């Protein structure tokens, strides 16, 4: 059963049909992730955009560090 369709415009642009936006509860703060399954079928997933403000406090280190030290470790 097809829930909705959309047209492909110039430069291969398309829009997300209203039915899909409502059912998946997506808005402009979402990103579309495209993949191909092992069977060769396209798969589309929606996820919230991540920004620095969302990530603050998401990770904790057992030791104190700073940005200069972290950068120095990258090049060792």
N, C-alpha and C positions, 0 to 999 in steps of 0.2 A: 504494500500500500504506500503510495506517495503522499507525504504530508504537505509538501510545498515544492515549488520549482523556482529557479531564478535564471535570468539571462546573463550571458557573458558579453560584456561590452568591450569597446576598444581597449587596448593594452591589457586584455584579459581580466578586467575588473568585473566584479559582481557584487550583489548585495545579499545580506542575510534576510531571508523572508521573515515577515512579521510573526508568523506561526512558530517558527524556530526560535526567534528571539524571546517570545513570550514563554514557550515551553521550557527553554533552557535558562530563562531568567538572566539574559546577558544584556549588557549595555556597552557604552563606549570605553569602559575600563577593562575590557576583555581583549585577549589575543586569540587568534585562531591558530591552532597547531595542526599541520597537515602531515599525514604519514601514509605509507602503503603497507597493507597487511601482508603476511606470508602468502596469502592466496592471490595477491596482486590487486586487491580492492582498495580504493582510497578510503582513508579514515580521517575524520575531522573531530577535533576536541577544542573546547573553549576553556581558557583559564584566565584568572584575574591578572592584570599587569602587576609586575613587581617593581617597586621603586625603593629608593634608599630609605624613605620614611617607613615603609612596611617592614624593612629588614632590621631596623634598629632594635637591638635587644633580642633578636632571634637566635643569636649564637653567643655562647659563653665560653671563655677560656679559663682554665684552672690557674693560669699564671698571668701576671700583668705584662702588658706589652704596649708598644706604640707603633705608629705607622712607619717610622724610620727603621725600626728594628725588623718589622715584617718585610719591608722592601729589601733590606740587607740580606735577610734569610733567603729570599727568592733567588738571589744571584750567587749563593754559596753552593 
